[in-house]
């Protein structure tokens, strides 16, 4: 091989490596954008909780995989009506027993989650699972749960309890009326 041939081979190898690197960077950016779109504010929260963005994104992809393995299903119409009726009762009890009503609201949200096929073992597990399809409402759920915890210790004002009910209602209604299967979410034609 001549020197000029070696130079051309080296140039071609460098160009191929550069194209591969650009392709890899574009693929990573596309994956990142998809995760940001899917998880919304939960994306940034997860990144802040991890040592680096790569670990956070792996955690989010892991959540997606766990949820894909679940049998998340919409509620039957009669179950929806029953839950809607129970929610009205909880709201009515708020007037006389706001702390108790907030506890009931939390239990009702957990019950809906369970009937839909979501795991309900503990709060962190619920948050992790809900983040995949309901990331936009997680802020409401976190605030409601935090106020509920303070209410259990008798440290929440009536106004805070009212806010907790509003926050629980956002997630409750979304879970109650969401018919899209998890696999169809955030896909063309999905939510």
MIPA-471251 format. One line per field, with one value per residue: x, y, z of N, C-alpha, C, CB in turn; residue number from 1; residue in three letters. Coordinates in Angstrom, 1 decimal. Glycine has a CB too. Example, Ala and Ser with C-alpha at 12.3 -4.5 7.8 and 13.67 -1.06 7.14 Angstrom:
! MIPA-471251
nX <- [13.2/12.8]
nY <- [-5.7/-2.2]
nZ <- [7.8/7.1]
caX <- [12.3/13.7]
caY <- [-4.5/-1.1]
caZ <- [7.8/7.1]
cX <- [13.2/12.9]
cY <- [-3.3/0.0]
cZ <- [7.8/7.9]
cbX <- [11.3/14.1]
cbY <- [-4.5/-0.6]
cbZ <- [9.0/5.7]
i <- [1/2]
aa <- [ALA/SER]
END
This chain:
! MIPA-471251
nX <- [0.8/0.4/1.5/-0.3/-2.7/-2.9/-3.4/-5.8/-7.4/-7.2/-8.5/-11.1/-11.7/-11.7/-13.8/-16.0/-16.0/-16.6/-19.2/-20.6/-20.3/-21.8/-24.3/-24.8/-24.9/-27.1/-29.1/-29.1/-29.9/-32.5/-33.7/-33.5/-35.1/-37.6/-38.0/-38.1/-40.4/-42.3/-42.2/-42.3/-42.2/-41.3/-39.1/-36.9/-36.9/-36.1/-33.6/-32.3/-32.2/-30.4/-26.9/-26.0/-27.1/-27.4/-27.7/-30.2/-31.8/-31.7/-33.1/-35.6/-36.2/-36.3/-38.5/-40.5/-40.3/-41.1/-43.7/-44.7/-44.8/-47.0/-50.5/-52.3/-55.4/-58.5/-61.2/-64.3/-67.5/-69.5/-67.9/-66.6/-68.7/-69.4/-67.1/-67.0/-69.3/-68.6/-66.5/-67.8/-69.2/-66.9/-66.0/-68.2/-68.1/-65.9/-66.6/-67.4/-65.4/-62.5/-59.8/-60.2/-61.5/-59.5/-57.8/-59.5/-59.7/-57.1/-57.1/-59.1/-58.0/-55.9/-57.3/-58.6/-56.3/-55.3/-57.5/-57.2/-54.9/-52.4/-49.5/-49.7/-48.2/-46.4/-45.8/-43.6/-43.4/-45.9/-45.6/-43.5/-44.5/-46.8/-45.6/-45.0/-47.3/-48.7/-47.4/-47.7/-49.5/-48.3/-47.1/-49.3/-50.2/-48.0/-48.0/-50.5/-50.2/-48.1/-49.4/-51.4/-49.9/-49.0/-51.4/-52.2/-50.6/-51.7/-51.0/-51.7/-53.5/-56.9/-57.3/-55.0/-55.7/-58.0/-56.7/-55.2/-57.3/-58.1/-55.8/-55.7/-58.1/-57.4/-55.7/-57.3/-59.6/-58.2/-57.3/-59.7/-61.1/-59.4/-58.8/-56.9/-54.8/-51.7/-49.6/-50.3/-49.9/-48.5/-47.7/-48.0/-51.2/-51.9/-52.2]
nY <- [-1.2/2.2/5.4/7.4/5.9/4.7/7.0/7.8/5.6/6.0/8.5/7.8/5.9/7.6/9.3/7.5/6.8/9.2/9.7/7.6/8.4/10.8/9.8/8.1/10.0/11.5/9.5/9.1/11.6/11.6/9.5/10.7/12.9/11.6/10.4/12.7/13.8/11.8/11.5/14.0/16.5/14.6/13.5/15.4/15.5/12.9/12.8/14.7/13.2/11.3/10.2/10.8/11.8/9.6/7.3/8.1/8.1/5.4/4.4/5.4/4.1/1.5/1.7/1.9/-0.6/-2.3/-1.4/-2.1/-4.8/-5.2/-5.7/-3.4/-2.0/-0.6/0.7/-1.0/0.1/0.1/-0.1/2.4/4.1/3.4/4.0/6.8/7.6/6.9/8.7/11.2/10.8/10.8/13.5/14.8/14.1/15.6/18.1/17.7/16.1/16.7/15.7/12.9/12.5/13.1/11.0/8.9/9.6/9.1/6.4/5.6/6.4/4.6/2.2/2.4/2.4/-0.2/-1.8/-1.2/-2.5/-1.6/-1.8/-1.6/-1.5/0.3/3.8/4.8/2.8/3.1/5.7/5.4/3.6/4.9/7.1/6.4/6.5/8.6/10.9/13.7/14.2/13.5/15.3/16.4/14.2/13.6/16.0/15.8/13.4/14.1/16.1/14.6/12.8/14.7/15.4/13.1/13.3/15.3/17.9/19.5/22.2/23.1/24.3/23.3/20.6/20.8/21.4/19.1/17.3/18.4/17.9/15.0/14.5/15.2/13.2/10.9/11.3/11.2/8.5/7.2/7.8/7.2/5.4/4.5/2.0/1.1/0.6/2.0/4.6/7.8/7.3/7.6/8.8/8.1/9.2]
nZ <- [0.0/-0.7/0.5/0.1/-0.2/2.3/3.8/2.7/3.5/6.3/6.5/5.7/7.7/9.9/9.2/9.1/11.8/12.9/11.8/13.0/15.7/15.7/14.9/17.1/19.2/18.3/18.5/21.3/22.1/21.0/22.5/25.1/24.8/24.3/26.7/28.4/27.3/27.9/30.7/31.8/34.3/36.1/35.0/35.4/38.2/38.8/37.6/39.3/41.6/41.2/40.7/38.1/34.8/33.1/34.7/35.9/33.6/32.9/35.1/34.6/32.2/33.2/34.9/32.9/31.7/33.8/34.2/31.7/32.0/33.6/34.1/33.3/33.3/32.1/34.1/34.6/33.6/35.6/37.9/37.8/38.2/40.8/42.2/41.7/43.1/45.7/45.9/46.0/48.5/50.2/49.9/50.9/53.6/54.3/55.3/58.0/59.0/58.2/58.3/58.5/56.1/54.2/54.6/53.8/51.1/50.2/50.6/48.8/46.3/46.3/46.2/43.7/42.1/42.6/41.6/38.9/38.3/39.1/41.2/44.8/47.0/48.6/49.0/47.5/45.5/44.3/43.3/41.5/39.6/38.7/37.5/34.9/33.2/34.2/34.8/34.8/36.8/39.1/40.9/42.2/43.5/45.2/46.8/48.1/49.5/51.2/52.8/53.8/55.5/57.4/58.4/59.7/61.9/63.1/62.2/60.2/58.6/58.2/55.7/54.3/54.3/52.7/50.3/50.0/49.4/46.9/45.4/45.6/44.2/41.5/40.6/41.2/39.4/37.0/37.0/37.2/34.8/32.7/29.9/28.2/27.2/28.8/26.9/24.7/25.3/24.8/22.2/18.6/18.1/20.6/24.1]
caX <- [0.0/1.2/1.3/-1.6/-3.7/-3.1/-4.0/-7.3/-8.0/-7.3/-9.5/-12.4/-12.0/-12.1/-15.2/-17.0/-16.1/-17.3/-20.6/-21.1/-20.4/-22.9/-25.5/-25.0/-25.3/-28.5/-29.9/-29.1/-30.8/-33.9/-34.1/-33.6/-36.3/-38.7/-38.1/-38.6/-41.8/-43.1/-42.1/-42.5/-41.5/-40.7/-37.7/-36.0/-36.9/-35.3/-32.2/-31.8/-32.1/-29.3/-25.6/-25.8/-28.3/-27.4/-28.4/-31.6/-32.6/-31.8/-34.1/-36.9/-36.5/-36.6/-39.9/-41.3/-40.3/-41.9/-45.1/-45.1/-45.1/-48.2/-51.8/-53.0/-56.6/-59.5/-62.3/-65.6/-68.4/-70.2/-66.9/-66.4/-69.9/-69.3/-66.0/-67.5/-70.3/-67.8/-65.7/-68.8/-69.3/-65.7/-66.1/-69.3/-67.5/-64.8/-67.2/-67.4/-64.2/-61.6/-58.6/-60.6/-61.9/-58.3/-57.3/-60.3/-59.4/-55.9/-57.4/-59.9/-57.1/-55.1/-58.2/-58.7/-55.0/-55.3/-58.4/-56.7/-53.8/-51.2/-49.1/-50.1/-47.5/-46.0/-45.9/-42.6/-43.8/-47.0/-45.1/-42.6/-45.4/-47.7/-44.8/-44.9/-48.4/-49.4/-46.3/-48.2/-50.3/-47.6/-46.9/-50.5/-50.2/-47.0/-48.4/-51.6/-49.6/-47.4/-50.3/-52.0/-49.0/-49.0/-52.8/-52.2/-49.9/-52.5/-50.1/-52.2/-54.6/-58.1/-57.0/-54.1/-56.5/-58.8/-55.8/-55.0/-58.5/-58.1/-54.7/-56.1/-59.1/-56.8/-55.2/-58.5/-60.3/-57.4/-57.3/-61.1/-61.5/-58.3/-59.1/-55.8/-53.8/-50.3/-48.8/-50.7/-49.6/-47.3/-47.4/-48.9/-52.6/-52.2/-52.3]
caY <- [0.0/3.4/6.3/8.1/4.9/4.7/8.3/7.7/4.6/6.6/9.5/7.1/5.3/8.7/9.8/6.5/6.9/10.5/9.5/6.7/9.1/11.7/8.9/7.7/11.2/11.8/8.5/9.4/12.8/11.2/8.8/11.6/13.7/10.8/10.2/13.9/14.0/10.9/11.7/15.4/17.0/13.5/13.3/16.3/15.0/11.7/13.2/15.4/12.2/10.3/10.8/11.4/11.7/8.3/6.5/8.5/7.6/4.0/4.2/5.7/3.0/0.4/1.9/1.6/-2.0/-2.8/-1.2/-2.9/-6.2/-5.2/-5.8/-2.2/-2.1/0.4/0.2/-1.3/1.3/0.0/0.2/3.8/4.7/3.1/4.9/8.2/7.8/6.9/10.0/12.2/10.6/11.3/14.9/15.3/13.9/16.5/19.2/17.4/15.4/16.8/14.7/11.5/12.5/13.0/9.6/8.1/9.9/8.4/4.9/5.5/6.4/3.3/1.2/2.5/1.9/-1.7/-2.4/-1.0/-3.3/-1.0/-2.2/-0.6/-1.9/1.4/5.1/4.9/1.9/3.7/6.8/4.8/3.0/6.0/8.0/6.0/6.9/9.7/11.8/15.1/14.3/13.0/16.5/16.5/13.0/13.8/17.0/15.2/12.4/14.8/16.7/13.4/12.4/15.7/15.3/11.9/13.7/16.5/19.0/20.2/23.1/22.8/24.7/22.3/19.4/21.0/21.3/17.7/16.8/18.8/17.1/13.6/14.5/15.2/11.8/10.1/11.5/10.7/7.1/6.7/8.0/6.9/4.2/4.2/1.0/1.7/0.4/3.0/6.0/8.5/6.8/8.4/8.5/7.9/10.5]
caZ <- [0.0/-0.8/1.6/-0.2/0.0/3.8/4.2/2.3/4.4/7.6/6.4/5.6/9.0/10.8/8.8/9.6/13.3/13.2/11.5/14.0/16.9/15.5/15.0/18.5/19.9/17.9/19.1/22.7/22.3/20.7/23.7/26.1/24.5/24.5/28.2/28.9/26.9/28.6/32.2/32.2/35.5/36.8/34.4/36.1/39.6/38.8/37.3/40.5/42.7/40.8/40.5/36.8/33.9/32.5/35.7/36.0/32.4/33.1/36.1/34.0/31.3/34.0/35.2/31.7/31.5/34.9/33.9/30.5/32.4/34.4/33.4/33.6/32.6/32.5/35.0/34.1/33.8/36.9/38.9/37.7/38.9/42.2/42.7/41.6/44.2/46.9/46.0/46.5/49.9/50.9/49.8/51.8/54.9/54.6/56.1/59.4/59.5/57.1/58.4/58.1/54.6/53.4/54.7/53.0/49.7/49.9/50.5/47.6/45.2/46.3/45.8/42.2/41.5/42.7/40.6/37.6/38.1/39.6/42.5/45.8/48.3/49.3/48.3/46.5/44.4/43.6/42.5/40.4/38.6/38.1/36.7/33.5/32.5/34.9/35.3/35.0/38.0/40.3/41.8/43.0/44.4/46.2/47.8/48.8/50.4/52.3/53.7/54.5/56.6/58.4/59.0/60.6/63.1/63.5/62.0/58.9/58.8/57.4/54.3/53.8/54.1/51.5/49.2/49.8/48.7/45.5/44.8/45.4/43.2/40.2/40.3/41.2/38.2/35.9/37.1/37.0/33.5/31.8/29.2/27.3/27.7/29.0/25.7/23.7/25.7/24.2/20.9/17.7/18.3/22.1/24.8]
cX <- [0.9/0.7/-0.1/-2.8/-4.0/-3.7/-5.5/-8.0/-8.2/-8.4/-10.9/-12.7/-12.4/-13.5/-16.2/-17.1/-16.9/-18.8/-21.2/-21.3/-21.6/-24.2/-25.8/-25.5/-26.8/-29.5/-30.1/-30.1/-32.2/-34.4/-34.4/-34.9/-37.6/-39.0/-38.7/-40.0/-42.7/-43.3/-42.3/-41.6/-40.8/-39.3/-36.7/-35.8/-36.0/-33.8/-31.6/-31.5/-30.9/-28.0/-25.4/-27.1/-28.5/-28.1/-29.9/-32.4/-32.7/-33.0/-35.5/-37.3/-36.9/-38.1/-40.8/-41.4/-41.2/-43.4/-45.6/-45.4/-46.4/-49.4/-52.6/-54.2/-57.6/-60.5/-63.5/-66.5/-69.1/-69.2/-66.6/-67.5/-69.8/-68.2/-66.4/-68.4/-69.5/-67.0/-66.6/-69.0/-68.1/-65.7/-67.1/-68.8/-66.5/-65.4/-67.1/-66.1/-63.1/-60.4/-59.0/-60.9/-60.6/-57.7/-58.1/-60.0/-58.1/-56.2/-58.2/-59.0/-56.3/-56.0/-58.4/-57.5/-55.0/-56.3/-58.0/-55.5/-52.4/-50.8/-49.4/-49.4/-47.1/-46.0/-44.9/-42.9/-44.9/-46.5/-44.3/-43.5/-46.2/-46.9/-44.8/-46.1/-49.1/-48.5/-46.8/-49.0/-49.6/-47.3/-48.1/-50.5/-49.2/-47.4/-49.6/-51.1/-48.9/-48.3/-51.1/-51.2/-49.0/-50.4/-52.8/-51.5/-50.6/-51.7/-50.6/-53.4/-55.8/-57.9/-56.0/-54.8/-57.4/-57.9/-55.4/-56.1/-58.5/-57.0/-55.1/-57.2/-58.5/-56.4/-56.4/-59.3/-59.5/-57.4/-58.7/-61.5/-60.5/-58.6/-57.9/-55.0/-52.4/-49.5/-49.1/-50.4/-48.4/-46.8/-48.3/-50.3/-52.9/-52.3/-51.2]
cY <- [1.2/4.4/7.0/7.2/4.8/5.9/8.3/6.7/5.3/7.7/8.8/6.5/6.5/9.2/8.8/6.6/8.2/10.4/8.6/7.5/10.1/10.9/8.5/8.9/11.6/10.8/8.7/10.6/12.5/10.4/9.7/12.4/12.9/10.6/11.5/14.2/13.1/11.1/13.1/15.9/15.8/13.2/14.1/15.9/13.8/12.0/13.9/14.4/11.3/11.0/11.4/11.1/10.3/7.3/6.8/8.0/6.1/3.6/4.4/4.6/1.7/0.5/1.5/0.1/-2.7/-2.6/-2.0/-4.3/-6.3/-5.3/-4.6/-2.2/-0.9/-0.2/-0.1/-0.1/1.3/0.3/1.7/4.5/4.6/4.0/6.4/8.5/7.8/8.2/11.1/12.1/11.1/12.8/15.5/15.1/14.9/17.7/18.9/16.8/15.5/15.9/13.3/11.4/12.4/11.6/8.7/8.4/9.2/6.9/4.7/5.5/5.1/2.2/1.2/2.0/0.4/-2.4/-2.2/-1.9/-2.8/-1.6/-1.1/-0.9/-0.7/2.6/5.2/4.0/2.5/4.8/6.3/4.3/4.0/6.9/7.7/6.6/8.2/10.7/13.2/15.3/13.9/14.1/16.6/15.4/13.2/14.9/16.5/14.2/13.1/15.5/15.7/12.9/13.4/15.7/14.2/12.3/15.0/17.8/19.8/21.0/22.6/23.2/23.7/21.0/19.6/20.9/19.9/17.0/17.1/18.0/15.7/13.5/14.5/13.8/10.8/10.1/11.0/9.1/6.5/6.8/7.7/5.5/3.7/3.1/1.6/1.6/1.5/4.4/6.5/8.0/7.6/7.9/8.3/9.2/11.4]
cZ <- [0.0/0.3/1.4/0.1/1.5/4.3/3.9/3.2/5.8/7.6/6.4/7.0/10.0/10.5/9.3/11.1/13.6/12.9/12.6/15.3/16.8/15.6/16.4/19.4/19.6/18.5/20.6/23.0/22.0/21.9/24.8/26.0/24.7/26.0/28.8/28.6/27.7/30.1/32.7/33.3/36.3/36.3/35.2/37.5/39.7/38.5/38.6/41.6/42.4/40.6/39.1/35.9/33.4/33.5/35.9/34.8/32.4/34.0/35.4/33.0/32.0/34.5/34.1/31.5/32.6/34.6/32.7/30.9/33.2/33.5/33.8/32.7/33.0/33.4/34.2/34.4/35.2/38.1/38.9/38.5/40.4/42.9/42.7/42.8/45.5/47.1/46.5/48.0/50.7/51.0/50.8/53.3/55.3/55.5/57.6/59.9/58.4/57.1/58.0/56.6/53.8/53.5/53.8/51.5/49.3/49.7/49.2/46.3/45.1/45.8/44.2/41.5/41.5/41.7/39.2/37.3/38.5/40.9/43.6/47.1/49.1/48.4/47.2/45.3/43.6/42.7/41.3/39.3/37.9/37.2/35.3/32.7/33.0/35.4/35.6/36.3/39.3/41.3/42.7/44.0/45.6/47.3/48.7/49.9/51.5/53.3/54.5/55.7/57.7/59.1/60.0/61.9/63.7/63.3/60.7/59.2/57.9/55.9/53.6/53.5/52.9/50.3/48.9/49.0/47.2/44.8/44.6/44.3/41.7/39.8/40.2/39.9/37.0/35.9/36.8/35.5/32.4/31.2/28.4/27.9/27.8/27.7/24.7/24.1/25.1/22.9/19.9/17.9/19.7/22.7/24.6]
cbX <- [-1.0/1.0/2.4/-1.6/-3.4/-1.7/-3.3/-7.4/-7.2/-6.0/-9.3/-12.3/-10.7/-11.0/-15.2/-16.5/-14.7/-16.7/-20.7/-20.2/-19.1/-22.8/-25.3/-23.7/-24.4/-28.6/-29.3/-27.7/-30.3/-33.9/-33.1/-32.4/-36.3/-38.5/-36.8/-37.7/-42.0/-42.6/-40.9/-44.0/-42.4/-41.6/-37.7/-36.4/-38.3/-35.8/-32.1/-32.8/-33.4/-29.7/-24.6/-24.6/-28.1/-26.0/-27.7/-31.7/-31.8/-30.5/-34.0/-36.9/-35.2/-35.7/-40.2/-40.7/-38.9/-41.5/-45.3/-44.0/-43.9/-48.3/-52.5/-52.1/-57.3/-60.1/-62.5/-66.2/-69.5/-70.8/-65.6/-66.4/-71.2/-69.0/-64.7/-68.1/-71.3/-66.8/-65.1/-70.1/-69.6/-64.5/-66.4/-70.6/-67.0/-64.3/-68.6/-68.6/-64.5/-61.1/-58.1/-61.9/-62.7/-57.2/-57.4/-61.8/-59.2/-54.9/-58.3/-60.9/-56.1/-54.6/-59.6/-59.0/-53.8/-55.7/-59.8/-56.3/-53.7/-51.4/-47.6/-51.6/-46.3/-44.6/-45.8/-41.2/-44.1/-48.1/-44.2/-41.7/-46.3/-48.4/-43.4/-44.8/-49.4/-50.4/-45.1/-49.0/-51.6/-46.3/-46.7/-51.8/-50.0/-45.7/-48.9/-52.6/-48.7/-46.4/-51.3/-52.4/-47.6/-48.8/-53.9/-51.5/-48.4/-52.9/-48.7/-52.5/-54.2/-59.4/-56.4/-52.9/-57.4/-59.4/-54.5/-54.7/-59.8/-57.8/-53.5/-56.7/-60.1/-55.6/-54.2/-59.4/-60.7/-56.0/-56.9/-62.0/-62.0/-56.9/-60.3/-55.0/-53.8/-49.6/-48.9/-52.2/-49.5/-46.2/-47.7/-48.4/-53.0/-51.0/-52.5]
cbY <- [0.0/4.1/7.3/8.6/3.5/4.5/9.5/7.4/3.3/7.2/10.3/5.9/4.6/9.9/10.0/5.1/6.9/11.7/8.9/5.5/9.9/12.5/7.7/7.2/12.4/11.8/7.1/9.6/13.9/10.3/7.7/12.6/14.3/9.4/9.8/15.1/13.7/9.5/11.1/15.6/17.7/12.2/13.7/17.8/14.7/10.6/14.2/16.4/11.5/9.6/9.7/10.8/12.7/7.8/6.6/10.0/8.1/3.4/5.1/7.0/2.8/0.3/3.3/2.3/-2.6/-2.2/0.3/-2.9/-6.7/-4.0/-7.1/-0.9/-3.4/1.0/1.2/-2.6/1.3/-1.3/-0.5/4.3/4.2/1.6/4.7/8.5/6.6/5.7/10.4/12.1/9.1/10.8/15.4/14.5/12.5/17.1/19.4/16.4/13.9/18.3/14.7/11.2/13.7/14.0/9.1/8.5/11.5/8.6/4.5/6.5/7.6/3.0/1.3/4.0/2.4/-2.1/-1.7/0.5/-3.7/0.6/-2.6/-0.7/-2.7/1.2/6.2/4.5/0.5/4.2/7.7/3.7/1.9/6.8/8.1/4.5/5.8/9.2/11.9/15.5/13.5/12.4/17.8/16.4/11.7/14.3/18.2/14.5/11.4/15.9/17.6/12.3/12.3/17.1/15.2/10.7/14.0/16.4/18.6/19.1/24.5/23.4/26.1/22.0/19.0/22.5/22.1/16.9/17.2/20.4/17.2/13.1/15.7/16.2/11.3/10.5/12.9/11.2/6.6/7.6/9.4/6.9/4.3/5.4/-0.3/1.0/-1.0/2.9/6.0/8.5/5.2/8.2/7.3/7.1/10.2]
cbZ <- [1.2/-2.2/1.7/-1.6/-0.6/4.4/3.5/0.9/4.5/8.0/5.2/4.6/9.6/10.6/7.2/9.2/13.9/12.4/10.1/14.3/17.2/14.2/14.1/19.1/19.6/16.4/18.9/23.3/21.3/19.4/24.1/26.2/23.0/23.8/28.9/28.3/25.4/28.4/32.7/32.5/36.4/36.7/32.9/36.0/40.1/37.8/36.1/41.0/42.8/39.5/40.8/36.1/32.8/32.1/37.1/36.1/31.1/33.5/37.3/33.3/30.4/35.2/35.7/30.5/31.6/36.3/33.7/29.5/33.2/35.3/33.7/33.4/32.8/31.2/36.1/34.6/32.7/37.1/38.6/36.3/38.3/42.5/41.9/40.3/44.2/46.9/44.7/45.7/50.2/50.2/48.4/51.6/55.1/53.2/55.7/59.7/59.8/57.1/59.8/58.9/54.3/54.0/56.2/53.2/49.6/51.0/51.7/47.5/45.4/47.7/46.5/41.8/42.3/44.1/40.8/37.4/36.7/39.8/42.5/46.0/47.9/50.0/49.2/47.1/45.0/44.6/43.4/41.0/39.2/39.2/37.3/33.4/32.4/36.0/34.3/33.8/37.9/39.9/41.0/42.1/43.6/45.6/47.0/47.9/49.6/51.6/52.9/53.6/56.0/57.9/57.9/60.0/62.8/65.0/61.8/57.9/58.5/57.9/54.3/54.7/55.3/51.6/49.5/51.1/49.3/45.4/45.6/46.7/43.3/40.2/41.3/42.4/38.0/36.0/38.5/37.8/33.3/32.4/28.4/26.9/26.8/30.1/25.2/23.4/27.2/25.2/20.7/16.2/17.5/22.7/26.3]
i <- [1/2/3/4/5/6/7/8/9/10/11/12/13/14/15/16/17/18/19/20/21/22/23/24/25/26/27/28/29/30/31/32/33/34/35/36/37/38/39/40/41/42/43/44/45/46/47/48/49/50/51/52/53/54/55/56/57/58/59/60/61/62/63/64/65/66/67/68/69/70/71/72/73/74/75/76/77/78/79/80/81/82/83/84/85/86/87/88/89/90/91/92/93/94/95/96/97/98/99/100/101/102/103/104/105/106/107/108/109/110/111/112/113/114/115/116/117/118/119/120/121/122/123/124/125/126/127/128/129/130/131/132/133/134/135/136/137/138/139/140/141/142/143/144/145/146/147/148/149/150/151/152/153/154/155/156/157/158/159/160/161/162/163/164/165/166/167/168/169/170/171/172/173/174/175/176/177/178/179/180/181/182/183/184/185/186/187/188/189/190/191]
aa <- [UNK/UNK/UNK/UNK/UNK/UNK/UNK/UNK/UNK/UNK/UNK/UNK/UNK/UNK/UNK/UNK/UNK/UNK/UNK/UNK/UNK/UNK/UNK/UNK/UNK/UNK/UNK/UNK/UNK/UNK/UNK/UNK/UNK/UNK/UNK/UNK/UNK/UNK/UNK/UNK/UNK/UNK/UNK/UNK/UNK/UNK/UNK/UNK/UNK/UNK/UNK/UNK/UNK/UNK/UNK/UNK/UNK/UNK/UNK/UNK/UNK/UNK/UNK/UNK/UNK/UNK/UNK/UNK/UNK/UNK/UNK/UNK/UNK/UNK/UNK/UNK/UNK/UNK/UNK/UNK/UNK/UNK/UNK/UNK/UNK/UNK/UNK/UNK/UNK/UNK/UNK/UNK/UNK/UNK/UNK/UNK/UNK/UNK/UNK/UNK/UNK/UNK/UNK/UNK/UNK/UNK/UNK/UNK/UNK/UNK/UNK/UNK/UNK/UNK/UNK/UNK/UNK/UNK/UNK/UNK/UNK/UNK/UNK/UNK/UNK/UNK/UNK/UNK/UNK/UNK/UNK/UNK/UNK/UNK/UNK/UNK/UNK/UNK/UNK/UNK/UNK/UNK/UNK/UNK/UNK/UNK/UNK/UNK/UNK/UNK/UNK/UNK/UNK/UNK/UNK/UNK/UNK/UNK/UNK/UNK/UNK/UNK/UNK/UNK/UNK/UNK/UNK/UNK/UNK/UNK/UNK/UNK/UNK/UNK/UNK/UNK/UNK/UNK/UNK/UNK/UNK/UNK/UNK/UNK/UNK/UNK/UNK/UNK/UNK/UNK/UNK]
END
